[in-house]
């Protein structure tokens, strides 16, 4: 029998060029509904491709406890209808790290909420190309990957200063991400 060992939260190794990652997952089907997602997310813990959309009609929240506030019920209902949140529950016990394929942004999901961390892929000038608007080649930043791995291992998201939103607001947050920071 293997002795008990502490294993840190680990994030997958990513390819040096964003084009390689994009080509690997572009037009692939969601693991839940077998459709090609409009907003594909790659889990950085297990490499699964999941939809931001609620295409799979996963969960019914009608049996929630009456003690929950209306806001908590709405947040949970919204989160549970989202495949990204469902995958976070299954893969990371409600905390998961995703890469939004259409924007190259890292999205942290935690307890039914989501925040944009930033991107680990930068252009030749060391700048993010949020939402892939410029069309320039993007390369993996070792410094940013180290920061992400450190933040993930420590599960310390409050100090990053990101704003947290419900899963329902994540789609709009990603669309508007080019104007942040």
Protein Blocks (a to p, Z undefined) as FASTA:
>chain_A
ZZddddddddddddfblklmmmmmgopacfklopacfbdcddfklopacdfbfklombcc
klgcfkbcfklmmmmmmmmmpmklmmmmmmnnopacdddfknopacddeehiacdfbjfb
dcfkopacehhlnopacdddfklmmmmmmmmmnopaklnopacddfklmmmmmmmmmmgZ
Z
